[in-house]
Amino acid sequence: MSYYLRSASLTNYVEVARAVGLDPHQFLRAAKISRDVLLDPDIRIPAKKVGRLLDDSARAAHVDDFGLRMAELRQVSNLGPLAFVVREQPTLRRALESMVRYMGVQNEALAMRMEESEGLLMIRLHILNDQPGTLRQATDLAVGVVYRLLSVCLGASWRPRSICFTHAAPASQATFQRVFGMPCVFNQDFDGIVCVAADLEAPLPSYDPVMAHQVKRYLGTLLAQANTTLPDKVRELVHVLLPSGMCSVDRVAQHLGVDRRTVHRRLAQENTSYSDIVNAARASLVVRYIDNRERPLSEVATLLGFSSLSAFSRWFGGQFGCSVSKWRLQHEGQGRNTA
């Protein structure tokens, strides 16, 4: 399927492109994105075009922190409808929970999940993609924007427990240090932020119960208009759950509040199946993982839900028609500044 996002996602693109010596309009034309998106933040753009634009821009400028530079300049108001969620919830935890629910209104391609354990809260972010690709810059942008949101709400002195990225460490971490104010950890099994759960119970001074009710109705209407189908929801959950090692049709059904037979039946009605969706998700994710030469293939196999490296190797050969080592040789030098 194709995922779309609001053109507000390109806020600050022009400024960052020019700062690194690029002609932003030239790259927009190459990506087949109209210049009108710079004037209207509510135009819907295919997410894959935006992801490719950011990666191509980073590669052309020989910088590996293009997306993060865009995040550094973001304001809460750039979230569009989601800005109402942040301002009209009693606590930051409630605001984040609402963002999880209504993320599709802003960006259909961004999956966000929260997991709590032993006093820590993991905010997992994942860029959904309908074709293989690294989407390194879009991922860094998403993590940076969520961090900016948290720091605005909790104050400049707040620091999370850790900032995690699945990709390898960049040649220079100066921008990461400047944006996050702390060292980041790389080659992790998810992209996102780990923080102390109690920090998110801080009350938000902007909360207004009457306005919150109106915002909920407004966002509910927008969400209904998005026409998210059950296969769409299954795809999102599979992308998020695969790296955690907890992806199964039973777990997906549990998240959706139905049983596994209902999942199978509804998917069959849409001419697809759970195994088809899992296979497509693996094909999309595997390129991101193996493009990082520092990640062992045994770990890649685990992140994709395979029981063994040999099972992963057989699947990869059948999917791509070659071994991982041959694939890497064929793509040597591609995306080195963006993966």
Summary of the structure (lengths in Angstrom):
residues: 339
radius of gyration: 19.7
end to end distance: 23.9
largest distance: 60.0
contacts: 1064
relative contact order: 0.11
helix: 57%
strand: 10%
